[in-house]
């Protein structure tokens, strides 16, 4: 993204509030951990783009370094082939921040809900409202921490034209599950306007959803913003950490930005539950959309994975791994890593 575009985006986000792992690795590399980048401090964005300072090191202990970004509008395939970390979308990309978002908590999952938002589709299929069905492959653990991080394979799964999204994410939650901060990648025509994977952030307040990539999020990085296109078929690290009065979001080798703790009036400064999962939001109970990379997590060693889940000032990681859907499946490889996904019902 050009400096002018990133500055405008950051300023807009601040106004709302008012107040890689550097190396790219192929999906099938087999290594659970990706090498740490050489430590070299990245210059932060201009002071007016951020009110707070992030931790001096990323959640996984590395000093921040500048991401390698592509030209605006670069596709996920172009980024992967060039060894780049992200690119801003075209100015013309149509987005809707208030698209459906699923939720998994200690007491259960959001399985369906009515929505008046419909994904792009042939005109003959348009309708005013419908039900969105959520499917999950989840790893979760009750854990009091200052944050968490994990390695995610980033893919370009097929999204059926009638469906909403397919994604993978890290979510840190209060013990009640009502206060949540999320970061991940999604393929979502409603939010992003194309079929490439994009970085997203989201949060919930008192059990109520907000919106994608805004609603109080404060931009920090000069190189990457929520909504940017990510390379496909690579592994990147995502993290969330509470520090200096905010929940900070990390991608690969940089701090992206933060959600101020003031967004939660009851005080949300530690986790009570950490979850990582794949999610499909579909227009039918038997979806035709891929989760992960479209390969079965239970039977294909090349399927998508979420690995090396780690906590910041928390207990030993031992996640409970499960599927809430008959159309996608998981295999637990360790207390920190699992394979997941599938092609859906079609």
C-alpha positions as CSV (number, residue, x, y, z in Angstrom):
1,X,0.0,0.0,0.0
2,X,1.3,3.5,-0.8
3,X,2.3,5.7,2.2
4,X,-0.7,8.0,1.4
5,X,-3.2,5.1,1.4
6,X,-1.8,3.6,4.6
7,X,-1.7,7.0,6.3
8,X,-5.4,7.6,5.4
9,X,-6.4,4.2,6.6
10,X,-4.6,4.5,9.9
11,X,-6.0,8.0,10.4
12,X,-9.5,6.8,9.8
13,X,-9.1,4.0,12.3
14,X,-7.7,6.3,15.0
15,X,-10.7,8.6,14.4
16,X,-13.0,5.7,15.1
17,X,-11.4,5.3,18.5
18,X,-11.0,9.0,19.1
19,X,-9.2,8.9,21.2
20,X,7.6,-13.9,9.8
21,X,8.4,-15.2,11.0
22,X,10.2,-13.5,8.2
23,X,11.0,-16.5,6.1
24,X,8.2,-17.9,3.9
25,X,7.9,-21.7,4.0
26,X,5.9,-24.0,1.8
27,X,2.8,-25.6,3.2
28,X,4.3,-29.1,3.0
29,X,7.7,-28.3,4.5
30,X,6.8,-30.5,7.5
31,X,8.6,-28.3,10.0
32,X,6.4,-27.3,13.0
33,X,8.6,-24.2,13.8
34,X,9.7,-21.7,11.2
35,X,13.2,-20.1,11.7
36,X,13.4,-16.8,13.5
37,X,14.3,-13.7,11.5
38,X,17.5,-11.9,12.0
39,X,16.9,-9.3,14.7
40,X,16.8,-5.8,13.3
41,X,14.4,-3.2,14.7
42,X,11.8,-1.8,12.2
43,X,11.0,1.9,12.3
44,X,7.4,2.4,13.5
45,X,4.8,4.3,11.6
46,X,4.6,8.0,12.1
47,X,3.6,9.0,15.6
48,X,0.2,10.3,14.6
49,X,-0.8,6.8,13.4
50,X,-0.5,5.3,16.9
51,X,-1.2,6.5,20.4
52,X,0.6,3.6,22.2
53,X,3.9,1.8,21.8
54,X,4.0,-2.0,21.2
55,X,6.1,-4.5,23.1
56,X,9.8,-4.2,22.1
57,X,9.7,-7.8,20.8
58,X,7.1,-9.8,19.0
59,X,5.2,-12.5,21.0
60,X,7.7,-15.1,19.9
61,X,10.6,-13.1,21.2
62,X,12.0,-11.8,17.9
63,X,12.7,-8.1,17.3
64,X,10.4,-6.6,14.7
65,X,11.7,-6.3,11.1
66,X,10.1,-4.8,8.1
67,X,7.8,-7.0,6.0
68,X,8.5,-7.3,2.3
69,X,5.4,-6.0,0.5
70,X,4.1,-6.1,-3.0
71,X,2.4,-3.6,-5.2
72,X,-1.2,-2.7,-4.5
73,X,-3.5,-5.3,-6.0
74,X,-0.9,-8.1,-6.2
75,X,-2.6,-11.5,-6.0
76,X,-1.8,-14.1,-3.4
77,X,-0.2,-16.3,-6.1
78,X,2.0,-13.4,-7.2
79,X,3.1,-12.7,-3.6
80,X,3.9,-16.4,-3.0
81,X,6.0,-16.7,-6.2
82,X,7.9,-13.5,-5.4
83,X,8.6,-14.4,-1.7
84,X,6.6,-11.4,-0.5
85,X,4.6,-11.1,2.8
86,X,1.6,-9.0,1.9
87,X,0.1,-6.4,-0.4
88,X,-2.6,-3.8,-0.2
89,X,-5.7,-4.4,-2.2
90,X,-6.8,-2.2,-5.1
91,X,-8.5,1.0,-4.3
92,X,-11.5,-0.3,-6.1
93,X,-11.9,-3.4,-4.0
94,X,-15.5,-3.4,-2.6
95,X,-15.7,-4.4,1.1
96,X,-18.3,-4.7,3.8
97,X,-16.9,-4.8,7.3
98,X,-20.2,-6.0,8.8
99,X,-20.2,-9.5,7.4
100,X,-21.1,-12.6,9.3
101,X,-18.6,-14.0,11.8
102,X,-18.8,-17.3,13.8
103,X,-17.8,-17.8,17.4
104,X,-16.5,-20.7,19.4
105,X,-16.5,-20.4,23.3
106,X,-16.1,-22.6,26.3
107,X,-19.8,-23.4,26.4
108,X,-20.3,-24.1,22.7
109,X,-20.2,-22.7,19.2
110,X,-22.4,-20.4,17.1
111,X,-23.9,-22.8,14.6
112,X,-26.3,-20.6,12.7
113,X,-27.8,-17.1,12.6
114,X,-30.0,-15.1,10.3
115,X,-28.4,-12.4,8.2
116,X,-29.5,-9.8,5.7
117,X,-26.1,-9.8,4.1
118,X,-25.8,-12.0,1.0
119,X,-22.5,-12.9,-0.8
120,X,-22.0,-12.0,-4.4
121,X,-23.8,-14.5,-6.7
122,X,-25.7,-14.6,-9.9
123,X,-28.6,-12.2,-9.9
124,X,-31.2,-15.0,-10.1
125,X,-30.0,-16.2,-6.7
126,X,-30.3,-12.9,-4.8
127,X,-32.5,-12.8,-1.8
128,X,-33.2,-10.3,1.0
129,X,-32.2,-12.6,3.9
130,X,-31.1,-16.1,4.7
131,X,-29.5,-18.3,7.4
132,X,-25.7,-18.6,7.6
133,X,-24.4,-21.9,8.9
134,X,-21.0,-22.1,10.7
135,X,-18.6,-25.1,10.7
136,X,-15.5,-25.4,12.8
137,X,-12.3,-27.4,13.3
138,X,-11.2,-26.2,16.7
139,X,-8.3,-26.4,19.2
140,X,-9.1,-24.8,22.6
141,X,-7.8,-24.6,26.2
142,X,-8.8,-22.7,29.3
143,X,-5.7,-20.7,30.1
144,X,-4.9,-17.5,31.9
145,X,-2.3,-15.7,29.7
146,X,-1.1,-12.4,28.4
147,X,-1.6,-13.6,24.9
148,X,-0.9,-16.4,22.4
149,X,0.6,-17.1,19.0
150,X,0.8,-20.0,16.5
151,X,2.0,-21.0,13.1
152,X,-0.8,-21.0,10.4
153,X,-0.6,-22.4,6.9
154,X,-2.2,-19.7,4.7
155,X,-4.1,-21.2,1.8
156,X,-6.5,-20.2,-1.0
157,X,-9.4,-22.6,-0.5
158,X,-12.3,-22.6,-2.9
159,X,-15.2,-20.5,-1.7
160,X,-18.6,-21.5,-3.2
161,X,-20.4,-18.6,-4.8
162,X,-23.4,-18.9,-2.4
163,X,-21.2,-19.1,0.8
164,X,-19.8,-16.3,3.0
165,X,-16.2,-17.2,4.0
166,X,-13.6,-19.7,4.8
167,X,-10.9,-18.7,7.3
168,X,-8.4,-19.7,10.0
169,X,-7.8,-17.7,13.1
170,X,-6.4,-17.3,16.6
171,X,-8.8,-16.0,19.3
172,X,-8.0,-14.9,22.8
173,X,-11.1,-14.7,25.0
174,X,-12.2,-13.8,28.5
175,X,-13.1,-16.8,30.7
176,X,-16.8,-16.1,29.9
177,X,-16.1,-16.1,26.2
178,X,-17.9,-12.8,25.9
179,X,-14.8,-10.6,25.3
180,X,-12.7,-11.7,22.3
181,X,-9.9,-10.5,20.1
182,X,-9.2,-12.4,16.8
183,X,-6.6,-12.4,14.1
184,X,-6.4,-14.6,11.1
185,X,-6.7,-15.0,7.3
186,X,-9.9,-15.2,5.4
187,X,-11.3,-15.8,1.9
188,X,-14.4,-13.7,1.9
189,X,-16.0,-12.0,-1.2
190,X,-18.2,-9.8,1.0
191,X,-15.4,-8.4,3.1
192,X,-12.5,-8.5,0.6
193,X,-14.1,-8.4,-2.8
194,X,-12.0,-11.3,-4.2
195,X,-11.1,-15.0,-3.6
196,X,-7.6,-14.4,-2.3
197,X,-6.6,-14.9,1.4
198,X,-6.5,-11.6,3.4
199,X,-5.4,-10.6,6.9
200,X,-8.3,-9.9,9.1
201,X,-8.9,-8.7,12.7
202,X,-12.2,-8.8,14.6
203,X,-13.4,-8.4,18.2
204,X,-16.5,-9.1,20.4
205,X,-17.7,-6.9,23.3
206,X,-20.1,-8.4,25.8
207,X,-20.9,-11.3,23.5
208,X,-21.8,-9.0,20.6
209,X,-19.9,-9.0,17.3
210,X,-18.4,-5.7,16.0
211,X,-16.9,-5.6,12.4
212,X,-14.0,-6.8,10.4
213,X,-10.8,-4.7,10.3
214,X,-12.2,-1.6,12.1
215,X,-14.6,-0.7,14.9
216,X,-11.9,0.7,17.1
217,X,-8.8,-1.1,15.7
218,X,-5.8,1.3,15.7
219,X,-3.3,1.0,12.9
220,X,0.5,0.9,13.8
221,X,2.5,-0.6,11.0
222,X,3.4,1.4,7.9
223,X,3.7,-1.8,5.9
224,X,0.6,-3.9,6.5
225,X,-3.0,-3.3,7.5
226,X,-6.0,-5.5,8.1
227,X,-7.6,-6.4,4.8
228,X,-4.3,-6.7,3.0
229,X,-3.7,-9.7,0.6
230,X,-1.5,-12.5,1.9
231,X,0.6,-15.0,0.0
232,X,-1.0,-18.4,-0.5
233,X,0.5,-21.9,0.4
234,X,3.0,-20.5,2.9
235,X,3.3,-20.7,6.7
236,X,3.2,-17.5,8.8
237,X,3.0,-16.7,12.5
238,X,0.1,-14.8,14.0
239,X,0.0,-13.5,17.6
240,X,-2.0,-11.4,20.0
241,X,-0.5,-9.9,23.2
242,X,-1.9,-7.6,25.9
243,X,0.6,-4.8,26.6
244,X,0.5,-1.1,27.6
245,X,-3.3,-0.9,27.8
246,X,-4.1,-2.7,24.5
247,X,-4.4,-6.0,22.7
248,X,-1.6,-5.9,20.1
249,X,-1.8,-7.9,16.8
250,X,1.3,-9.4,15.3
251,X,1.8,-10.8,11.8
252,X,5.0,-12.5,10.6
253,X,7.7,-9.9,11.5
254,X,5.7,-6.8,12.5
255,X,3.2,-5.4,14.9
256,X,0.1,-4.5,12.8
257,X,-1.8,-2.5,15.4
258,X,-4.0,-2.8,18.4
259,X,-7.4,-2.8,20.1
260,X,-7.4,-0.4,23.1
261,X,-8.5,-2.1,26.3
262,X,-11.0,0.8,26.8
263,X,-13.2,-0.9,24.2
264,X,-14.2,-3.3,27.0
265,X,-15.7,-1.4,29.9
266,X,-15.5,-4.4,32.3
267,X,-11.8,-4.8,31.9
268,X,-10.3,-7.4,29.5
269,X,-6.6,-7.7,30.2
270,X,-5.9,-11.4,30.4
271,X,-7.3,-14.5,28.6
272,X,-9.4,-17.2,30.2
273,X,-9.6,-19.2,27.0
274,X,-7.4,-19.5,23.9
275,X,-8.7,-21.0,20.7
276,X,-7.4,-21.6,17.2
277,X,-9.6,-22.9,14.5
278,X,-10.7,-23.2,10.9
279,X,-14.2,-21.8,10.1
280,X,-16.6,-21.9,7.2
281,X,-19.7,-19.7,7.0
282,X,-22.1,-21.2,4.4
283,X,-25.6,-20.7,3.1
284,X,-26.4,-24.4,3.6
285,X,-25.9,-26.9,6.3
286,X,-23.9,-29.0,3.8
287,X,-21.5,-26.5,2.3
288,X,-19.5,-26.8,-1.0
289,X,-16.7,-24.6,0.3
290,X,-13.2,-25.8,1.2
291,X,-11.8,-25.4,4.7
292,X,-8.0,-25.1,5.0
293,X,-6.5,-26.2,1.7
294,X,-9.5,-28.4,0.9
295,X,-7.7,-31.6,2.0
296,X,-9.1,-33.8,4.7
297,X,-7.4,-33.1,8.0
298,X,-8.0,-36.6,9.3
299,X,-6.5,-38.5,6.4
300,X,-4.2,-36.3,4.3
301,X,-0.7,-35.4,5.6
302,X,-0.7,-32.4,3.2
303,X,-3.8,-30.9,4.7
304,X,-3.7,-27.4,6.3
305,X,-2.3,-27.1,9.8
306,X,-2.2,-24.9,12.8
307,X,1.0,-25.5,14.8
308,X,3.2,-24.7,17.7
309,X,0.5,-22.9,19.7
310,X,2.2,-21.0,22.5
311,X,1.2,-18.9,25.4
312,X,2.7,-15.7,26.8
313,X,3.0,-16.1,30.6
314,X,0.6,-19.0,30.6
315,X,0.4,-22.7,31.4
316,X,1.8,-25.6,29.3
317,X,-0.2,-25.9,26.0
318,X,-2.4,-28.9,25.7
319,X,-5.3,-28.1,23.4
320,X,-8.6,-30.0,23.2
321,X,-9.0,-30.6,19.4
322,X,-12.4,-31.4,17.8
323,X,-14.6,-30.8,14.8
324,X,-18.2,-29.5,15.1
325,X,-19.1,-30.5,11.5
326,X,-19.7,-33.7,9.6
327,X,-18.0,-32.2,6.5
328,X,-14.6,-31.2,7.8
329,X,-12.2,-33.2,10.1
330,X,-9.1,-32.9,12.3
331,X,-6.1,-34.9,13.4
332,X,-4.4,-33.9,16.6
333,X,-0.6,-34.2,16.2
334,X,0.4,-32.9,19.6
335,X,-1.0,-30.7,22.3
336,X,0.1,-27.7,20.2
337,X,-0.5,-28.8,16.6
338,X,-3.2,-30.2,14.5
339,X,-4.2,-30.8,10.8
340,X,-7.7,-29.7,9.8
341,X,-10.1,-29.1,6.9
342,X,-11.6,-30.7,3.9
343,X,-13.6,-30.1,0.7
344,X,-17.0,-29.9,2.3
345,X,-20.0,-31.9,1.2
346,X,-19.5,-31.5,-2.6
